[in-house]
């Protein structure tokens, strides 16, 4: 039987600092995006917030369709 973990792709997590640099916004803006449901809720590890690349791709697609 194949191990389910090895069959999955490795997931890349990004800290809030990465999002601030990527989107040129402040931490407060990221917080507002989460509160307004625009950005998925983060995973918390030792008080650090993390988002997956998939979550960021979905967010970017959502923002692109709203801007159009």
Steps between C-alpha positions, in 0.01 A plus 500: 500500500633841405565752774248786461755756614748422225226509237418863585691797371700690753311803626679833520400736779552875493524728804316828528828682432512332160145618425589855601789503256315314226196730500669817630252537787514531877421232753175682580388466138565126511299480824212689334507268198464201733223668703308589182535148361717601205798298624476158664562473872864422573655205673653606831827343614672653804310827454612525138242510222548286189312467173549238232591591145163354394319741732697791355424389144129487580521845658677641193241349267218644712660846499555485123135417429378776733729753333375410152 
